[in-house]
């Protein structure tokens, strides 16, 4: 899953990317794979002491450019982010040189206007095709686009109508305002605690960060020194993990876990995925040869603290193809290829 970091010039997005990527990766370029924090792996690691521990990852890309504070993101940026699954927009709420709420509104307007241009261009083409031969035009696509135009002309992003964006006729357009977006309000350190985020909605979230602080924290490799740094600032945790977790949530992802002597690992899967689909995340052969899934819910694992004990208590269960994987499930797949 790919997330594009966008924002106007001097908003602090490059500092936030450097914090997410770490100093070495940030120095190497504007693209990085970032581990998703998963504390639920810790008791599994303690139980198995595995040779390898692997975390799910999200790909972040710092999109260069972005225009001035009020000049819009620019067509190049908008075109570049179209293939991405999620947007992370950084707002300048620290310099006092601009209004972050207005930046937020400007970004939303850019996404809506760009999508409206795509819809109108497609509908114009369909109208011409219809004159030649009505069989060339899909009525379902025509209806879906008309509905999209209505939403956009009311100055609302397409993410406010998620059912529309899920229609097969709409998936190929990669509409920008349909993408989930996380607004990172880049504040001064002393203003973090008092920040009251705007209301969230489907596909939309807000979070307070200090990009400069997060970058400095990311450069501290010693965990004890890092904890002391946070304590001195009066903070209990870094905002960085919340940025990653919020992105993960907006992408519609959950985690299932696998555990053994060789490896303890978290895997990302879309919420609502059936067991064979989750198996396919590990390997396509496991999905093809899927027989059953041996499932232990995370809360049940904490109760039993051991897989053998969980079976004795009747907490683990065999699930078939219809089972929908739940966040935190510990799964062993049975398959035959």
N, C-alpha and C positions, 0 to 999 in steps of 0.2 A: 504494500500500500504506500502511495506516494503523497507527500504533503508539500505544497509550495509555500514558502515564506514570502509575503508581499508587504509593501508599505511605502509611504512617501519617503523622500530623501531625508536623511538625518533622523529617522524615527527610532533607530536603534535595532533594526532587524538584523543587521550583520553581527552585532554584539550577541543577540539572542541565538542566532545560528551558531556562533562560536561556542556559546555555552552548551547548546544541544550536542554539537558535534565533538567537542573537546578540542584543545589547542592543536594537537597534531593533525586531526582530520580537517579542521578549519583552515589550517595553513596550506593544506594540500589542494583545496578547491572549494567550490560552493555546494557540494553534494556530500551527504553523509548518511550512513545507516546508524540509527540510534536505538539502543536497547530499551525495551519497555520494562519499567520496574515491576517485579513480580515477587513480593515478599512471601507468597504462598509456597514458593520453591524451597524456602529455608528449612522447614522441618523435614522435607523430603531429602534434602542434601545431608542433613544431620543423620537421617536414618540410613541412607545408602552409602555415604561418602563416595560418590561416583567419580569416575575418571574425568568426566566432562559435564559441564553445566552450560546450557544454551538458553538464551532468552529470545523472545519474539522481538522483531525489529520493525521500525518505521523509517522509511526513507524521507529525508528532508532536503529540500533544495532552496537555497537562498537566491531568489530571482533578482538579478541586478537591475538598477534603475528604479523607476517608479514615479518620476515627475516631481513637481513641486508640491507644496502643502495643499494647494487648492486647484492645481492644474490637472488632476486626474492621474490615474495610473499609467495611461498611455496604451495605445493599441498593441505595441510590441509585447508589453508585459501581459496583457489580457490574452493574447494569442499563445504566449508561452505557457501559461498556467492551465490552458484548456485540457490537456491530457491528465492532469492531476486529480486525485481522488478527494483531496481535502485542501482547504486554504487556511493558513495561519497568518493573520494580518496584524502587524505591529503598529500601534498608535503612539504618537509622541504626546505623552501626558506629563513630561518632565521639564521641557525647556521653557514653557510659558510663551512660546512664539506662535503657537497655533492652538486651536480648539480640538481636542481629540474626538469629541462627539461629532463635530463637523467632518473630521477625517473619516470617521466611521460611515456617516451618511454619504460622503462622496464616493467611498469604495462601493457601497451598496448600489448607488446610482450608476456607477461605471459598469457593474456586473449586469444590472437590469437593462441598460441601454444597449450593451453589447448583445445580449440575448434577444432583445426585441428586433435588432437589425437582422439577426440570423433567422428569426421566425418570419419576418416580413419578406426577406429575400426568398425563402423557401416557398412561402405562400404565393408570391408573384410567379415563381417558376411553375407551381402546380396549376395556377390559373391558366397559364399559357398552354400547358400540356392538356388541360381539360378541354380547351377549345379545339385542339387537334383530335383528341380521342379521350373520352371520359374514362375509358378502361385503364388509362395510364395512371390515374390518380386513385390513391387509397382513401376511401371515405373515413376510415378510422384515423389515419394520419391527419387528414384535413380537420376533423373534429378536435383532435388532440392539440393541433397547432392553434386553432381558433381559441381553444380554452387557455392555452399558454399566453397568447396575445392579450387576452382579457385580464389575466393575472398581472402581466408585466405593465400593461397600460394603466393599471390601478396603482402602479409604483410599488408593487410587492415582488419580492424575489420568488422564483419558482420553488424554492425549498419550502415555502408556506403551503404548497399543494403537493405533498410527497407522493400521493397516489398517481398524480399526473406524470411525474418524472419516472415512475416505475413502469409505465406503459411501454410495451415493446417498440411502438412507433416513435418513442421519444429518446430511446437510449443512444442512438447513434449521433445525436447532436452535441453531446458533451456540454450542455448548458452551464454557464458559469454561476448563475444565481441559484442553481439547483444543488451546487456543491455545499457540503457542510463547511462552516467557517468558524474559527476560533479567533476572537479579537483579544490580543494581548495588550493591555493598557500599560505602557512602559512608564512607570512612575519613579519619582525620587524615593530613595530608601525609606526616609522618615514618613512617607505618605502611604506606604503599603498597608499598614494596619487599619487605617481609617477609610480605605477605599470601599465604596458601596457599588458593586457591579450592576449594570443594567439588567433588566429581565432577560432570561434565556427563553428560547423557543426551540421547536424541532429543527435540528441541524444548525443551531446557533448557540454559541457560548461565549462568555466573557471571563477574563482572568487578569488579575493584577500581577505584574512582574516588575523587577528592576533589572533590565537587561545587562547593565554594567556590573551590578552586583553578582548576577548569575554567571557572567563571564569570569569574574574574579574567583568565584567559588569553584568553577570548573577547572581552574588552573592549579587548585590545591589538591594534590594527589593523596596526601596523608589523611585518613579518615578522622583521626583524633584532632588534628590541626583544623580540619574543616569544621568539625563539631564545635570547637572553641570559637572559631570565627563567627559561626551562626549565633552562639550564645552571647558573644560580645555585642552583636547587633540586636539582641533581644528577640531572635527568631528561633522557632522550634524546628523548622524544616525549610528546605529550599523550595522555591516555586517551580523549579525546573521539572521535578517529577510530576507535578500537577499539570504542567503544560503537555507533557508526553501522554499522561493518562487521559486528559481531556481530548486530545487528538485521537487517541485510540477509541474512546467512546463515540466521538463524532463520526468516525469511520464505520461505526456499527459493528465493532469487533468485540469478541469475548475471548477468553483464554481457556484452553483445556491443557492438562498436564500429563506427561508420561514420566515414569520413574523406573530406575533400575541401577544395577551396579555400574554399567557402562556409561549411562547418561541420565541426567534429570533435565527435563526440558519443558518450556511453555510453548504452546502453538497458538497462533492467531487464526480464528475462524469467524465467519459472519454469524451474528446472533440469529438463532432460528435454524441453523444448519443441521440436517439429519446426520446420524452417525457415519454412514458411508462417505459423505462429503468431507467430514472431519478426517476420516481415514485417508482420503485423497490428498489432504494437506501434507501428510507425512510421505506418502508415495502412492502413485497412481495404481500400482499393482495391489496394494492393500485395499484400495477402493474396489477394484475389479473383482478381487477374490473375497470380499467381505463376507463373513459368516455371522459373527456376533461381536458385541463390544462388552468387555468386562468393565463395569463402571463403579467407581466409588466416589460419592459426593465429597467435596472438601470438608464440610462440617462433620460428616461421618468419619472421615479419616482422622480429624482432630480428636474425635471421641475415642476411637479405637487405638490411634497412634501406631498402628501396625496392620499390614494387609491380612496377615493370617488371622489376627484377632477380629478384624472387620468381617471376615467370612464366617467365623464362629458366631458372631453376633447377628449375622444375617443382614449386614449393612451393605455389602457389595452385591451387585446384581448383574445378570446377563440381559443385555438389551439388543433388539433387532434393528432392522433397517429404518423403521419409522421413528426411532428414538431421536429427540431433538437434544443436542448437546447443550449442557448448562455450564455457565461460567464457573471455572474452578474444578470441573470434573477431572478426576484422575482416571485415565482410560488405558486399557490394554486391548488391542484389537486382535481378534481371531480371524484368520483368513487362509485361503487356500488358492494358490495360483497354479 
